[in-house]
Amino acid sequence: MRFESFSFGFIRIDGVTYEHDVVVERGIVRKRNKKPSKELRDVYGHTPLSSKEEIPWKCRRLIVGTGMHAALPVTDELKRSAKQRKVELIILPTAQAIEALKSEDLERTNAILHVTC
């Protein structure tokens, strides 16, 4: 998997440009469906990443890219869920998360990458 470029509002992976948040699960990219977390927007001031979403838990490590300016909140509930599932949760600004993913075994590591703020 090649992470080719990232800038505010888009990410390019394997020649495909995505203009939305993405989930990388076992090397396959899909759009993040953040709708289930929208009800928490007022509490966080931004739609957070929560356990209400379809989280790619089948991994040993989950890397969360929190955006260009690290503004994506991650709920405490999701952090607890990762701990209960014995999944190492790594939360980084998206540019750093991409760099971390470049050296990961994508059979054991999944990711959720926020492409804006």
Backbone as ProteinMPNN parsed JSONL, in Angstrom:
{"seq_chain_A": "MRFESFSFGFIRIDGVTYEHDVVVERGIVRKRNKKPSKELRDVYGHTPLSSKEEIPWKCRRLIVGTGMHAALPVTDELKRSAKQRKVELIILPTAQAIEALKSEDLERTNAILHVTC", "coords_chain_A": {"N_chain_A": [[0.854, -1.173, 0.0], [0.636, 2.12, -0.951], [1.072, 5.256, 0.391], [0.632, 8.135, -0.982], [0.223, 10.971, -1.028], [-0.813, 13.64, 1.128], [-2.936, 16.189, 2.09], [-4.703, 19.033, 3.346], [-7.981, 18.043, 3.34], [-7.77, 15.942, 1.519], [-6.499, 12.652, 0.679], [-4.128, 10.579, -0.886], [-3.958, 7.335, -1.953], [-2.403, 4.549, -3.2], [-2.691, 5.543, -5.84], [-5.285, 6.493, -5.901], [-7.396, 9.174, -5.152], [-8.838, 10.35, -2.226], [-11.403, 12.254, -0.921], [-12.416, 12.384, 1.61], [-12.762, 11.143, 4.98], [-10.998, 8.129, 5.707], [-11.003, 4.544, 6.18], [-8.672, 2.106, 6.792], [-8.5, -1.187, 6.392], [-7.02, -4.145, 6.881], [-5.454, -3.627, 4.629], [-7.289, -2.732, 2.775], [-9.117, 0.004, 1.528], [-11.729, 2.07, 2.661], [-14.551, 4.294, 2.848], [-14.984, 6.297, 5.72], [-17.737, 6.01, 7.796], [-19.151, 8.338, 9.473], [-21.576, 9.017, 10.476], [-22.983, 7.641, 12.648], [-21.692, 8.758, 14.864], [-22.334, 11.411, 14.882], [-24.301, 12.382, 16.607], [-22.94, 13.038, 18.879], [-21.649, 15.359, 18.404], [-22.273, 17.962, 19.443], [-21.396, 17.761, 22.076], [-18.624, 17.481, 21.798], [-17.879, 19.484, 20.038], [-17.141, 18.9, 17.542], [-17.539, 16.275, 15.207], [-16.869, 13.349, 16.774], [-14.611, 10.484, 16.843], [-16.067, 7.515, 17.544], [-17.166, 4.563, 19.357], [-19.553, 3.94, 18.263], [-19.374, 3.82, 15.589], [-18.388, 1.808, 12.708], [-15.805, 0.233, 13.593], [-12.587, -0.915, 12.71], [-11.775, -3.479, 14.257], [-10.419, -5.926, 14.055], [-7.48, -6.491, 14.512], [-4.116, -5.974, 15.734], [-3.128, -3.542, 16.28], [-4.403, -0.271, 16.137], [-4.325, 2.553, 14.301], [-5.035, 5.911, 14.591], [-5.57, 8.691, 12.716], [-5.765, 12.0, 13.417], [-6.29, 14.25, 11.908], [-5.262, 17.203, 10.033], [-4.667, 19.26, 11.831], [-4.854, 17.921, 14.172], [-7.46, 17.766, 15.284], [-9.57, 15.953, 15.502], [-11.647, 14.524, 17.817], [-11.324, 11.697, 19.983], [-13.33, 9.42, 21.499], [-13.574, 8.613, 25.009], [-14.842, 6.24, 25.504], [-14.274, 4.743, 23.177], [-11.539, 4.452, 23.515], [-11.477, 2.895, 25.856], [-12.742, 0.629, 24.879], [-10.87, -0.29, 23.021], [-8.814, -1.01, 24.754], [-10.062, -3.073, 26.223], [-10.361, -4.93, 24.195], [-7.798, -5.551, 23.737], [-6.328, -4.17, 21.819], [-3.834, -2.215, 20.563], [-3.981, 1.197, 20.678], [-3.164, 3.876, 18.751], [-2.855, 7.249, 18.59], [-2.51, 9.92, 16.511], [-1.59, 13.014, 14.809], [-2.763, 13.207, 11.43], [-0.742, 13.279, 9.353], [1.517, 12.26, 10.698], [0.459, 9.794, 11.427], [0.208, 8.552, 8.946], [2.912, 8.285, 8.255], [3.666, 6.493, 10.259], [2.144, 4.294, 9.489], [3.408, 3.504, 7.161], [5.495, 1.9, 7.893], [4.328, -0.289, 8.983], [2.931, -3.599, 9.365], [0.328, -4.323, 7.474], [-1.416, -6.381, 7.8], [-1.731, -6.738, 10.421], [-2.278, -4.275, 11.424], [-4.647, -1.72, 11.468], [-6.321, 1.291, 10.313], [-7.739, 4.561, 10.858], [-8.293, 7.453, 9.216], [-8.461, 10.87, 9.418], [-9.137, 13.512, 7.263], [-9.364, 16.277, 7.233], [-9.548, 18.988, 9.407]], "CA_chain_A": [[0.0, 0.0, 0.0], [1.429, 3.347, -1.064], [0.467, 6.51, 0.811], [1.355, 9.006, -1.897], [0.194, 12.364, -0.599], [-1.855, 14.044, 2.061], [-3.052, 17.612, 2.316], [-5.999, 19.333, 3.941], [-9.133, 17.7, 2.537], [-7.627, 14.751, 0.677], [-5.387, 11.725, 0.843], [-3.956, 9.761, -2.091], [-3.463, 6.007, -1.601], [-2.351, 3.645, -4.365], [-3.165, 6.202, -7.058], [-6.674, 6.936, -5.765], [-7.545, 10.32, -4.259], [-10.038, 10.321, -1.387], [-11.703, 13.567, -0.358], [-13.195, 12.112, 2.814], [-12.05, 10.286, 5.927], [-10.914, 6.744, 5.24], [-10.674, 3.441, 7.068], [-7.816, 1.115, 6.144], [-8.707, -2.441, 7.114], [-6.296, -5.237, 6.223], [-4.961, -3.169, 3.333], [-8.392, -2.283, 1.915], [-9.55, 1.346, 1.903], [-13.146, 2.381, 2.517], [-14.963, 5.57, 3.425], [-15.431, 6.286, 7.11], [-19.119, 6.426, 7.998], [-19.163, 8.996, 10.782], [-22.948, 9.353, 10.845], [-23.372, 7.193, 13.997], [-21.06, 9.589, 15.896], [-22.774, 12.81, 14.756], [-25.097, 12.803, 17.77], [-22.003, 13.497, 19.918], [-20.983, 16.572, 17.91], [-22.463, 19.091, 20.352], [-20.59, 17.522, 23.271], [-17.203, 17.605, 21.473], [-17.614, 20.617, 19.168], [-16.69, 18.288, 16.289], [-17.978, 14.877, 15.225], [-15.734, 12.553, 17.25], [-14.518, 9.067, 16.5], [-16.638, 6.803, 18.685], [-17.452, 3.141, 19.182], [-20.821, 3.803, 17.544], [-19.02, 3.601, 14.185], [-17.849, 0.498, 12.348], [-14.368, 0.315, 13.87], [-11.909, -2.134, 12.231], [-11.132, -4.034, 15.447], [-9.674, -7.176, 13.81], [-6.076, -6.112, 14.364], [-3.377, -5.831, 16.999], [-2.844, -2.113, 16.449], [-5.276, 0.628, 15.394], [-3.755, 3.898, 14.233], [-6.042, 6.928, 14.299], [-5.053, 9.988, 12.278], [-6.737, 12.965, 13.93], [-6.44, 15.403, 11.023], [-4.14, 18.103, 9.764], [-4.362, 20.02, 13.055], [-5.142, 17.015, 15.293], [-8.696, 18.24, 15.901], [-10.583, 14.913, 15.638], [-11.696, 13.93, 19.155], [-11.522, 10.259, 20.117], [-14.063, 9.289, 22.761], [-13.018, 7.747, 26.056], [-15.485, 4.937, 25.302], [-13.505, 4.028, 22.156], [-10.251, 4.114, 24.136], [-11.73, 1.763, 26.753], [-13.059, -0.526, 24.047], [-9.592, -0.778, 22.488], [-8.109, -1.668, 25.862], [-10.765, -4.331, 26.504], [-10.116, -5.846, 23.076], [-6.345, -5.733, 23.672], [-5.852, -3.545, 20.594], [-3.032, -1.025, 20.847], [-4.558, 2.365, 20.026], [-2.169, 4.926, 18.549], [-3.567, 8.441, 18.131], [-1.517, 10.873, 16.011], [-2.051, 13.827, 13.682], [-2.818, 12.33, 10.253], [0.554, 13.174, 8.657], [2.35, 11.339, 11.48], [-0.174, 8.473, 11.35], [0.585, 8.004, 7.64], [4.318, 7.861, 8.364], [3.687, 5.286, 11.089], [1.566, 3.197, 8.703], [4.351, 3.081, 6.118], [6.394, 0.87, 8.424], [3.504, -1.298, 9.658], [2.39, -4.777, 8.696], [-1.087, -4.001, 7.372], [-2.22, -7.542, 8.185], [-1.926, -6.627, 11.876], [-2.553, -2.888, 11.778], [-5.688, -1.009, 10.724], [-6.235, 2.73, 10.538], [-8.814, 5.487, 10.546], [-7.569, 8.688, 8.922], [-9.274, 12.086, 9.243], [-8.382, 14.264, 6.254], [-9.47, 17.731, 7.34], [-8.997, 19.642, 10.595]], "C_chain_A": [[0.895, 1.23, 0.0], [0.597, 4.555, -0.631], [1.242, 7.584, 0.069], [1.354, 10.475, -1.492], [-0.979, 12.602, 0.337], [-1.795, 15.555, 2.193], [-4.448, 17.846, 2.876], [-7.108, 18.978, 2.951], [-8.979, 16.511, 1.614], [-6.42, 13.918, 1.079], [-5.335, 10.886, -0.433], [-3.262, 8.461, -1.695], [-3.531, 5.13, -2.846], [-2.973, 4.261, -5.616], [-4.595, 6.699, -7.014], [-6.725, 8.082, -4.761], [-8.893, 10.227, -3.548], [-10.214, 11.703, -0.776], [-12.629, 13.435, 0.846], [-12.339, 11.256, 3.733], [-12.069, 8.852, 5.415], [-10.607, 5.798, 6.396], [-9.816, 2.495, 6.245], [-7.915, -0.15, 6.993], [-8.092, -3.58, 6.317], [-5.89, -4.867, 4.799], [-6.036, -2.715, 2.361], [-8.903, -0.944, 2.447], [-11.049, 1.482, 1.676], [-13.426, 3.727, 3.178], [-15.384, 5.371, 4.871], [-16.868, 6.777, 7.159], [-19.223, 7.021, 9.395], [-20.567, 9.351, 11.271], [-23.336, 8.869, 12.242], [-22.79, 8.06, 15.127], [-21.561, 11.026, 15.889], [-23.575, 13.294, 15.953], [-24.225, 13.323, 18.909], [-21.323, 14.818, 19.557], [-21.1, 17.752, 18.884], [-21.593, 18.973, 21.602], [-19.111, 17.836, 23.0], [-16.865, 18.815, 20.617], [-17.154, 20.179, 17.777], [-17.21, 16.857, 16.343], [-16.79, 14.014, 15.632], [-15.669, 11.178, 16.584], [-15.013, 8.321, 17.73], [-16.878, 5.337, 18.339], [-18.774, 2.895, 18.47], [-20.579, 3.51, 16.057], [-18.53, 2.174, 13.968], [-16.319, 0.576, 12.441], [-13.707, -0.994, 13.41], [-11.09, -2.795, 13.347], [-10.292, -5.278, 15.19], [-8.219, -6.852, 13.478], [-5.415, -6.13, 15.741], [-3.158, -4.365, 17.338], [-3.807, -1.326, 15.565], [-4.669, 2.024, 15.472], [-4.864, 4.855, 13.815], [-5.325, 8.221, 13.936], [-6.103, 11.032, 12.589], [-6.849, 14.248, 13.11], [-5.189, 16.249, 10.924], [-3.698, 18.834, 11.035], [-4.735, 19.235, 14.311], [-6.423, 17.387, 16.035], [-9.776, 17.163, 16.065], [-10.563, 14.345, 17.056], [-11.907, 12.417, 19.065], [-12.169, 10.05, 21.483], [-13.351, 8.363, 23.738], [-13.59, 6.335, 25.925], [-14.703, 4.111, 24.271], [-12.156, 3.594, 22.726], [-10.402, 2.914, 25.076], [-11.999, 0.482, 25.959], [-11.786, -1.126, 23.447], [-8.831, -1.556, 23.559], [-8.737, -3.026, 26.18], [-10.492, -5.378, 25.432], [-8.633, -6.174, 22.901], [-5.784, -5.293, 22.325], [-5.086, -2.29, 20.997], [-3.587, 0.124, 20.017], [-3.492, 3.453, 19.963], [-2.885, 6.111, 17.913], [-2.524, 9.505, 17.795], [-2.173, 11.829, 15.018], [-1.903, 12.996, 12.398], [-1.483, 12.203, 9.526], [1.485, 12.204, 9.383], [1.788, 9.91, 11.442], [0.192, 7.793, 10.029], [2.028, 7.511, 7.677], [4.428, 6.583, 9.188], [3.166, 4.085, 10.3], [2.536, 2.66, 7.658], [5.268, 1.96, 6.597], [5.64, -0.273, 9.107], [3.17, -2.472, 8.749], [0.874, -4.577, 8.655], [-1.998, -5.22, 7.56], [-2.551, -7.463, 9.676], [-2.343, -5.24, 12.328], [-3.63, -2.315, 10.871], [-5.587, 0.473, 11.075], [-7.548, 3.427, 10.207], [-8.141, 6.841, 10.392], [-8.54, 9.82, 8.615], [-8.498, 13.013, 8.318], [-8.547, 15.778, 6.324], [-8.846, 18.192, 8.657], [-8.306, 18.695, 11.538]], "O_chain_A": [[1.791, 1.368, 0.833], [-0.449, 4.841, -1.214], [2.37, 7.911, 0.438], [2.378, 11.149, -1.602], [-1.977, 11.881, 0.336], [-0.723, 16.128, 2.385], [-5.28, 16.939, 2.871], [-7.172, 19.538, 1.857], [-9.95, 16.098, 0.981], [-5.475, 14.391, 1.711], [-6.372, 10.527, -0.991], [-2.145, 8.466, -1.177], [-4.586, 4.99, -3.465], [-3.689, 3.59, -6.359], [-5.076, 7.273, -7.991], [-6.174, 7.985, -3.664], [-9.938, 10.052, -4.174], [-9.285, 12.254, -0.184], [-13.508, 14.268, 1.067], [-11.317, 10.71, 3.316], [-13.027, 8.418, 4.775], [-10.045, 6.181, 7.422], [-10.185, 2.124, 5.131], [-7.479, -0.185, 8.144], [-8.564, -3.936, 5.237], [-5.972, -5.687, 3.884], [-5.723, -2.347, 1.228], [-9.097, -0.774, 3.651], [-11.575, 1.069, 0.643], [-12.625, 4.224, 3.969], [-16.057, 4.396, 5.205], [-17.183, 7.84, 6.623], [-19.365, 6.295, 10.379], [-20.728, 9.919, 12.351], [-23.972, 9.626, 12.975], [-23.342, 8.089, 16.227], [-21.246, 11.789, 16.802], [-23.541, 14.478, 16.285], [-24.731, 13.986, 19.815], [-20.511, 15.332, 20.327], [-20.121, 18.461, 19.116], [-21.111, 19.979, 22.123], [-18.425, 18.389, 23.86], [-15.69, 19.152, 20.472], [-16.817, 21.015, 16.939], [-17.312, 16.284, 17.428], [-15.799, 13.953, 14.904], [-16.577, 10.782, 15.854], [-14.461, 8.467, 18.82], [-16.802, 4.934, 17.179], [-19.082, 1.758, 18.111], [-21.466, 3.018, 15.359], [-18.291, 1.432, 14.92], [-15.643, 0.942, 11.479], [-14.224, -2.073, 13.698], [-9.864, -2.683, 13.376], [-9.505, -5.655, 16.058], [-7.791, -6.929, 12.327], [-6.078, -6.281, 16.767], [-3.022, -3.988, 18.502], [-4.006, -1.66, 14.397], [-4.52, 2.598, 16.55], [-5.546, 4.636, 12.813], [-4.572, 8.776, 14.737], [-7.219, 10.958, 12.076], [-7.439, 15.226, 13.569], [-4.204, 16.038, 11.631], [-2.504, 19.003, 11.281], [-4.91, 19.813, 15.383], [-6.472, 17.333, 17.264], [-10.798, 17.421, 16.7], [-9.567, 13.745, 17.462], [-12.594, 11.93, 18.166], [-11.616, 10.458, 22.504], [-12.624, 7.452, 23.341], [-12.901, 5.353, 26.204], [-14.494, 2.914, 24.468], [-11.689, 2.49, 22.448], [-9.553, 2.023, 25.09], [-11.541, -0.601, 26.324], [-11.651, -2.348, 23.377], [-8.278, -2.624, 23.295], [-8.027, -4.01, 26.383], [-10.402, -6.569, 25.727], [-8.257, -6.967, 22.037], [-4.899, -5.934, 21.759], [-5.618, -1.416, 21.681], [-3.656, 0.033, 18.792], [-2.982, 3.897, 20.991], [-3.453, 5.991, 16.828], [-1.759, 9.939, 18.655], [-3.207, 11.496, 14.44], [-0.999, 12.166, 12.305], [-1.125, 11.099, 9.116], [2.17, 11.408, 8.74], [2.545, 8.94, 11.427], [0.455, 6.591, 10.002], [2.325, 6.426, 7.177], [5.202, 5.689, 8.847], [3.694, 2.981, 10.432], [2.483, 1.48, 7.312], [5.758, 1.165, 5.795], [6.256, -1.131, 9.739], [3.134, -2.345, 7.525], [0.211, -4.653, 9.69], [-3.22, -5.095, 7.487], [-3.532, -8.05, 10.133], [-2.72, -5.047, 13.484], [-3.536, -2.412, 9.647], [-4.873, 0.863, 11.999], [-8.346, 2.954, 9.398], [-7.495, 7.328, 11.32], [-9.334, 9.74, 7.678], [-7.321, 13.277, 8.56], [-7.924, 16.496, 5.542], [-7.719, 17.809, 8.973], [-7.799, 19.119, 12.576]]}, "name": "protein", "num_of_chains": 1, "seq": "MRFESFSFGFIRIDGVTYEHDVVVERGIVRKRNKKPSKELRDVYGHTPLSSKEEIPWKCRRLIVGTGMHAALPVTDELKRSAKQRKVELIILPTAQAIEALKSEDLERTNAILHVTC"}
